Amino acid sequence: MPTSVRLKPEIEARLDALAAKTGRTKAFYLRQIVEDGIDDLEDYYRAEEISKRIRRGEETTKPLEQVMRELGLDD
C-alpha cells in the first residue's frame, strides 16, 4: 500500500545520508522504522489504557512480591 509522509528536512537529510552510506533505499529504512516502532506504540497505548482502568478502579494490581511467589520465582 503506497503511503506518503512528510519529514522534517533534517530528518530527511539523515535518512538520505543513511541510505547513501549503506546502499539501501530510503523506503527500506522507512519500512524498517515503521515495523520496529509499531510494536512500541501499541504497547504504549495498551499500557496507557490499562493505567486509566486502574485509576478508575476497573482493573486491579498485585505487588511484585505476590506475583513472584505465585510464579514460584521467589527463591
MMTF fields as JSON, N, C-alpha, C and O atoms, coordinates in Angstrom:
{
  "mmtfVersion": "1.0.0",
  "mmtfProducer": "UNKNOWN",
  "numBonds": 299,
  "numAtoms": 300,
  "numGroups": 75,
  "numChains": 1,
  "numModels": 1,
  "chainsPerModel": [1],
  "groupsPerChain": [75],
  "chainIdList": ["A"],
  "bondAtomList": [4, 2, 8, 6, 12, 10, 16, 14, 20, 18, 24, 22, 28, 26, 32, 30, 36, 34, 40, 38, 44, 42, 48, 46, 52, 50, 56, 54, 60, 58, 64, 62, 68, 66, 72, 70, 76, 74, 80, 78, 84, 82, 88, 86, 92, 90, 96, 94, 100, 98, 104, 102, 108, 106, 112, 110, 116, 114, 120, 118, 124, 122, 128, 126, 132, 130, 136, 134, 140, 138, 144, 142, 148, 146, 152, 150, 156, 154, 160, 158, 164, 162, 168, 166, 172, 170, 176, 174, 180, 178, 184, 182, 188, 186, 192, 190, 196, 194, 200, 198, 204, 202, 208, 206, 212, 210, 216, 214, 220, 218, 224, 222, 228, 226, 232, 230, 236, 234, 240, 238, 244, 242, 248, 246, 252, 250, 256, 254, 260, 258, 264, 262, 268, 266, 272, 270, 276, 274, 280, 278, 284, 282, 288, 286, 292, 290, 296, 294],
  "bondOrderList": [1, 1, 1, 1, 1, 1, 1, 1, 1, 1, 1, 1, 1, 1, 1, 1, 1, 1, 1, 1, 1, 1, 1, 1, 1, 1, 1, 1, 1, 1, 1, 1, 1, 1, 1, 1, 1, 1, 1, 1, 1, 1, 1, 1, 1, 1, 1, 1, 1, 1, 1, 1, 1, 1, 1, 1, 1, 1, 1, 1, 1, 1, 1, 1, 1, 1, 1, 1, 1, 1, 1, 1, 1, 1],
  "groupList": [{"groupName": "MET", "atomNameList": ["N", "CA", "C", "O"], "elementList": ["N", "C", "C", "O"], "formalChargeList": [0, 0, 0, 0], "bondAtomList": [1, 0, 2, 1, 3, 2], "bondOrderList": [1, 1, 2], "singleLetterCode": "M", "chemCompType": "L-PEPTIDE LINKING"}, {"groupName": "PRO", "atomNameList": ["N", "CA", "C", "O"], "elementList": ["N", "C", "C", "O"], "formalChargeList": [0, 0, 0, 0], "bondAtomList": [1, 0, 2, 1, 3, 2], "bondOrderList": [1, 1, 2], "singleLetterCode": "P", "chemCompType": "L-PEPTIDE LINKING"}, {"groupName": "THR", "atomNameList": ["N", "CA", "C", "O"], "elementList": ["N", "C", "C", "O"], "formalChargeList": [0, 0, 0, 0], "bondAtomList": [1, 0, 2, 1, 3, 2], "bondOrderList": [1, 1, 2], "singleLetterCode": "T", "chemCompType": "L-PEPTIDE LINKING"}, {"groupName": "SER", "atomNameList": ["N", "CA", "C", "O"], "elementList": ["N", "C", "C", "O"], "formalChargeList": [0, 0, 0, 0], "bondAtomList": [1, 0, 2, 1, 3, 2], "bondOrderList": [1, 1, 2], "singleLetterCode": "S", "chemCompType": "L-PEPTIDE LINKING"}, {"groupName": "VAL", "atomNameList": ["N", "CA", "C", "O"], "elementList": ["N", "C", "C", "O"], "formalChargeList": [0, 0, 0, 0], "bondAtomList": [1, 0, 2, 1, 3, 2], "bondOrderList": [1, 1, 2], "singleLetterCode": "V", "chemCompType": "L-PEPTIDE LINKING"}, {"groupName": "ARG", "atomNameList": ["N", "CA", "C", "O"], "elementList": ["N", "C", "C", "O"], "formalChargeList": [0, 0, 0, 0], "bondAtomList": [1, 0, 2, 1, 3, 2], "bondOrderList": [1, 1, 2], "singleLetterCode": "R", "chemCompType": "L-PEPTIDE LINKING"}, {"groupName": "LEU", "atomNameList": ["N", "CA", "C", "O"], "elementList": ["N", "C", "C", "O"], "formalChargeList": [0, 0, 0, 0], "bondAtomList": [1, 0, 2, 1, 3, 2], "bondOrderList": [1, 1, 2], "singleLetterCode": "L", "chemCompType": "L-PEPTIDE LINKING"}, {"groupName": "LYS", "atomNameList": ["N", "CA", "C", "O"], "elementList": ["N", "C", "C", "O"], "formalChargeList": [0, 0, 0, 0], "bondAtomList": [1, 0, 2, 1, 3, 2], "bondOrderList": [1, 1, 2], "singleLetterCode": "K", "chemCompType": "L-PEPTIDE LINKING"}, {"groupName": "GLU", "atomNameList": ["N", "CA", "C", "O"], "elementList": ["N", "C", "C", "O"], "formalChargeList": [0, 0, 0, 0], "bondAtomList": [1, 0, 2, 1, 3, 2], "bondOrderList": [1, 1, 2], "singleLetterCode": "E", "chemCompType": "L-PEPTIDE LINKING"}, {"groupName": "ILE", "atomNameList": ["N", "CA", "C", "O"], "elementList": ["N", "C", "C", "O"], "formalChargeList": [0, 0, 0, 0], "bondAtomList": [1, 0, 2, 1, 3, 2], "bondOrderList": [1, 1, 2], "singleLetterCode": "I", "chemCompType": "L-PEPTIDE LINKING"}, {"groupName": "ALA", "atomNameList": ["N", "CA", "C", "O"], "elementList": ["N", "C", "C", "O"], "formalChargeList": [0, 0, 0, 0], "bondAtomList": [1, 0, 2, 1, 3, 2], "bondOrderList": [1, 1, 2], "singleLetterCode": "A", "chemCompType": "L-PEPTIDE LINKING"}, {"groupName": "ASP", "atomNameList": ["N", "CA", "C", "O"], "elementList": ["N", "C", "C", "O"], "formalChargeList": [0, 0, 0, 0], "bondAtomList": [1, 0, 2, 1, 3, 2], "bondOrderList": [1, 1, 2], "singleLetterCode": "D", "chemCompType": "L-PEPTIDE LINKING"}, {"groupName": "GLY", "atomNameList": ["N", "CA", "C", "O"], "elementList": ["N", "C", "C", "O"], "formalChargeList": [0, 0, 0, 0], "bondAtomList": [1, 0, 2, 1, 3, 2], "bondOrderList": [1, 1, 2], "singleLetterCode": "G", "chemCompType": "PEPTIDE LINKING"}, {"groupName": "PHE", "atomNameList": ["N", "CA", "C", "O"], "elementList": ["N", "C", "C", "O"], "formalChargeList": [0, 0, 0, 0], "bondAtomList": [1, 0, 2, 1, 3, 2], "bondOrderList": [1, 1, 2], "singleLetterCode": "F", "chemCompType": "L-PEPTIDE LINKING"}, {"groupName": "TYR", "atomNameList": ["N", "CA", "C", "O"], "elementList": ["N", "C", "C", "O"], "formalChargeList": [0, 0, 0, 0], "bondAtomList": [1, 0, 2, 1, 3, 2], "bondOrderList": [1, 1, 2], "singleLetterCode": "Y", "chemCompType": "L-PEPTIDE LINKING"}, {"groupName": "GLN", "atomNameList": ["N", "CA", "C", "O"], "elementList": ["N", "C", "C", "O"], "formalChargeList": [0, 0, 0, 0], "bondAtomList": [1, 0, 2, 1, 3, 2], "bondOrderList": [1, 1, 2], "singleLetterCode": "Q", "chemCompType": "L-PEPTIDE LINKING"}],
  "groupTypeList": [0, 1, 2, 3, 4, 5, 6, 7, 1, 8, 9, 8, 10, 5, 6, 11, 10, 6, 10, 10, 7, 2, 12, 5, 2, 7, 10, 13, 14, 6, 5, 15, 9, 4, 8, 11, 12, 9, 11, 11, 6, 8, 11, 14, 14, 5, 10, 8, 8, 9, 3, 7, 5, 9, 5, 5, 12, 8, 8, 2, 2, 7, 1, 6, 8, 15, 4, 0, 5, 8, 6, 12, 6, 11, 11],
  "groupIdList": [1, 2, 3, 4, 5, 6, 7, 8, 9, 10, 11, 12, 13, 14, 15, 16, 17, 18, 19, 20, 21, 22, 23, 24, 25, 26, 27, 28, 29, 30, 31, 32, 33, 34, 35, 36, 37, 38, 39, 40, 41, 42, 43, 44, 45, 46, 47, 48, 49, 50, 51, 52, 53, 54, 55, 56, 57, 58, 59, 60, 61, 62, 63, 64, 65, 66, 67, 68, 69, 70, 71, 72, 73, 74, 75],
  "secStructList": [7, 7, 7, 7, 7, 7, 7, 7, 2, 2, 2, 2, 2, 2, 2, 2, 2, 2, 2, 2, 2, 2, 6, 7, 7, 2, 2, 2, 2, 2, 2, 2, 2, 2, 2, 2, 2, 2, 2, 2, 2, 2, 2, 2, 2, 2, 2, 2, 2, 2, 2, 2, 2, 2, 2, 6, 6, 1, 1, 7, 7, 7, 7, 2, 2, 2, 2, 2, 2, 2, 6, 6, 7, 7, 7],
  "xCoordList": [0.843, 0.0, 0.896, 1.646, 0.836, 1.633, 1.155, -0.044, 2.105, 1.821, 2.861, 4.022, 2.451, 3.444, 3.474, 2.452, 4.648, 4.821, 5.666, 6.518, 5.416, 6.235, 7.224, 6.848, 8.481, 9.524, 10.12, 10.139, 10.605, 11.343, 12.587, 13.15, 13.014, 14.184, 15.415, 16.147, 15.649, 16.83, 16.705, 17.707, 15.486, 15.281, 15.456, 16.076, 14.919, 15.079, 16.549, 16.996, 17.301, 18.731, 19.459, 20.341, 19.083, 19.703, 19.351, 20.197, 18.106, 17.662, 18.385, 18.816, 18.521, 19.267, 20.714, 21.248, 21.342, 22.735, 22.879, 23.814, 21.953, 22.0, 21.831, 22.553, 20.886, 20.65, 21.88, 22.281, 22.471, 23.648, 24.836, 25.569, 25.016, 26.148, 26.051, 27.064, 24.82, 24.639, 24.236, 24.273, 23.854, 23.411, 21.989, 21.546, 21.278, 19.873, 18.995, 19.46, 17.727, 16.81, 16.207, 16.174, 15.735, 15.024, 13.78, 13.426, 13.125, 11.924, 12.244, 11.448, 13.408, 13.817, 13.856, 13.308, 14.503, 14.636, 13.316, 13.045, 12.497, 11.188, 10.342, 9.669, 10.381, 9.648, 10.151, 9.36, 11.469, 12.071, 11.678, 11.351, 11.71, 11.346, 9.889, 9.581, 9.005, 7.588, 7.39, 6.694, 7.984, 7.808, 8.345, 7.721, 9.489, 10.078, 9.331, 9.209, 8.84, 8.215, 6.768, 6.288, 6.048, 4.617, 4.37, 3.401, 5.225, 5.078, 5.187, 4.393, 6.17, 6.353, 5.142, 4.698, 4.605, 3.435, 2.211, 1.46, 2.014, 0.881, 1.028, 0.052, 2.231, 2.477, 2.199, 1.583, 2.65, 2.446, 0.956, 0.518, 0.183, -1.237, -1.997, -2.966, -1.564, -2.172, -1.907, -2.82, -0.674, -0.333, -1.094, -1.539, -1.244, -1.995, -3.445, -3.999, -4.061, -5.449, -5.577, -6.524, -4.653, -4.68, -4.515, -5.191, -3.628, -3.437, -4.731, -5.071, -5.439, -6.719, -7.722, -8.438, -7.773, -8.697, -8.328, -9.214, -7.046, -6.609, -7.063, -7.606, -6.844, -7.247, -8.759, -9.216, -9.537, -10.995, -11.482, -12.676, -10.562, -10.936, -11.509, -12.127, -11.323, -11.854, -10.849, -11.177, -9.649, -8.575, -7.784, -7.59, -7.331, -6.564, -5.105, -4.749, -4.282, -2.858, -2.451, -3.178, -1.272, -0.71, 0.711, 1.408, 1.14, 2.537, 3.471, 3.128, 4.645, 5.619, 5.931, 6.042, 6.073, 6.398, 5.342, 5.679, 4.079, 2.992, 3.069, 2.905, 3.314, 3.433, 4.602, 4.482, 5.737, 6.915, 6.593, 6.977, 5.882, 5.503, 4.591, 4.803, 3.568, 2.601, 3.269, 2.84, 4.307, 5.008, 6.144, 6.825, 6.34, 7.43, 8.804, 9.778, 8.891, 10.165, 10.756, 11.659, 10.26, 10.697, 11.898, 12.263, 12.509, 13.657, 14.905, 15.959],
  "yCoordList": [-1.166, 0.0, 1.239, 1.449, 2.028, 3.25, 4.244, 4.47, 4.821, 5.809, 6.908, 6.641, 8.128, 9.194, 9.866, 9.975, 10.309, 11.011, 12.254, 12.284, 13.262, 14.468, 14.39, 14.17, 14.572, 14.552, 15.942, 16.725, 16.24, 17.481, 17.396, 16.315, 18.513, 18.484, 17.829, 17.108, 18.073, 17.473, 15.956, 15.243, 15.46, 14.01, 13.4, 12.346, 14.05, 13.546, 13.536, 12.61, 14.55, 14.59, 13.422, 12.807, 13.124, 11.983, 10.673, 9.792, 10.555, 9.353, 9.229, 8.137, 10.336, 10.338, 9.892, 9.087, 10.421, 10.082, 8.608, 7.945, 8.099, 6.687, 5.795, 4.812, 6.143, 5.357, 5.387, 4.355, 6.555, 6.68, 5.904, 5.246, 5.985, 5.325, 3.802, 3.114, 3.282, 1.829, 1.188, -0.035, 2.0, 1.447, 0.919, 0.269, 1.184, 0.772, 1.948, 3.083, 1.654, 2.726, 3.387, 2.807, 4.61, 5.281, 4.479, 4.393, 3.901, 3.102, 1.924, 1.577, 1.304, 0.189, 0.643, -0.025, 1.778, 2.26, 2.731, 2.501, 3.379, 3.796, 2.584, 2.585, 1.554, 0.322, -0.296, -0.72, -0.342, -0.92, -0.116, -0.694, 1.19, 2.052, 1.823, 1.725, 1.739, 1.521, 0.144, 0.015, -0.873, -2.228, -2.359, -2.999, -1.76, -1.839, -0.954, -1.306, 0.175, 1.135, 0.868, 1.321, 0.146, -0.044, -0.871, -0.622, -1.85, -2.642, -1.743, -1.86, -0.845, 0.066, 0.97, 1.189, 1.494, 2.366, 1.616, 2.132, 0.399, -0.4, -0.693, -0.605, -1.041, -1.304, -0.061, -0.145, 1.085, 2.339, 2.621, 2.915, 2.535, 2.854, 1.805, 2.134, 0.546, -0.506, -0.204, -0.293, 0.151, 0.481, 1.713, 1.761, 2.698, 3.898, 3.557, 4.072, 2.697, 2.304, 1.507, 1.716, 0.612, -0.156, 0.777, 0.605, 1.757, 2.728, 3.485, 3.727, 3.85, 4.545, 3.647, 4.097, 2.355, 1.421, 1.217, 1.088, 1.186, 1.047, 2.268, 2.122, 3.465, 4.692, 4.755, 5.305, 4.194, 4.192, 3.049, 2.946, 2.192, 1.064, -0.108, -0.991, -0.135, -1.21, -2.346, -3.385, -2.147, -3.134, -3.146, -2.101, -4.315, -4.411, -4.724, -5.157, -4.492, -4.799, -5.682, -5.82, -6.277, -7.107, -6.635, -6.21, -6.709, -6.375, -7.375, -8.547, -6.91, -7.767, -9.006, -10.103, -8.843, -9.983, -11.079, -12.262, -10.701, -11.673, -12.397, -13.615, -11.663, -12.268, -13.24, -14.351, -12.815, -13.694, -14.99, -16.077, -14.864, -16.045, -16.949, -18.161, -16.37, -17.148, -17.881, -18.971, -17.283, -17.907, -18.811, -19.427, -18.886, -19.715, -19.143, -19.887, -17.832, -17.175, -16.468, -15.644, -16.78, -16.079, -16.714, -16.327, -17.672, -18.364, -17.526, -17.957],
  "zCoordList": [0.0, 0.0, 0.0, 0.953, -1.006, -1.047, 0.01, 0.177, 0.708, 1.741, 1.62, 1.309, 1.864, 1.835, 3.195, 3.874, 3.58, 4.846, 4.607, 3.719, 5.405, 5.357, 6.501, 7.652, 6.176, 7.185, 7.333, 6.383, 8.528, 8.719, 7.837, 7.665, 7.285, 6.397, 7.03, 6.352, 8.318, 8.95, 9.092, 9.03, 9.282, 9.355, 7.973, 7.829, 6.971, 5.605, 5.2, 4.524, 5.602, 5.298, 5.964, 5.364, 7.202, 7.889, 7.191, 7.04, 6.771, 6.057, 4.721, 4.349, 3.999, 2.733, 2.958, 2.195, 4.009, 4.291, 4.645, 4.196, 5.451, 5.825, 4.593, 4.425, 3.749, 2.536, 1.627, 1.088, 1.459, 0.598, 1.169, 0.431, 2.47, 3.123, 3.043, 2.916, 3.119, 3.188, 1.867, 1.734, 0.896, -0.378, -0.341, -1.288, 0.724, 0.829, 0.408, 0.304, 0.171, -0.215, 1.022, 2.107, 0.828, 1.911, 2.281, 3.457, 1.3, 1.57, 2.477, 3.35, 2.276, 3.129, 4.586, 5.464, 4.841, 6.214, 6.794, 7.973, 5.998, 6.488, 6.868, 7.899, 6.03, 6.326, 7.629, 8.472, 7.784, 8.99, 10.233, 11.269, 10.132, 11.255, 11.664, 12.852, 10.685, 10.985, 11.603, 12.61, 11.02, 11.541, 12.965, 13.811, 13.225, 14.568, 15.561, 16.734, 15.108, 16.008, 16.336, 17.375, 15.487, 15.728, 16.981, 17.698, 17.261, 18.485, 19.712, 20.645, 19.708, 20.836, 21.016, 22.143, 19.927, 20.02, 20.532, 21.359, 20.038, 20.515, 22.002, 22.747, 22.444, 23.865, 24.697, 25.759, 24.221, 24.946, 25.137, 26.249, 24.063, 24.161, 24.969, 25.653, 24.894, 25.714, 27.198, 28.019, 27.539, 28.92, 29.4, 30.546, 28.535, 28.89, 29.216, 30.187, 28.416, 28.651, 29.947, 30.705, 30.208, 31.452, 32.65, 33.664, 32.542, 33.63, 33.915, 35.073, 32.88, 33.064, 33.779, 34.674, 33.376, 34.027, 35.491, 36.336, 35.801, 37.191, 37.995, 39.091, 37.456, 38.155, 38.376, 39.378, 37.444, 37.577, 38.467, 38.746, 38.911, 39.761, 38.989, 39.584, 37.697, 36.856, 36.672, 36.099, 37.149, 36.983, 38.283, 38.903, 38.695, 39.935, 39.636, 38.54, 40.634, 40.522, 41.685, 42.668, 41.556, 42.622, 42.881, 41.96, 44.138, 44.421, 43.743, 43.588, 43.342, 42.673, 43.493, 42.944, 44.802, 45.665, 45.556, 45.544, 45.476, 45.343, 44.003, 43.943, 42.95, 41.62, 41.59, 41.074, 42.147, 42.186, 42.949, 42.52, 44.088, 44.863, 44.059, 44.014, 43.416, 42.645, 41.474, 41.093, 40.914, 39.786, 40.242, 39.422, 41.53, 42.059, 41.799, 41.677, 41.714, 41.405, 42.622, 42.482, 43.793, 44.999, 45.672, 46.782, 45.022, 45.631, 45.576, 46.043]
}
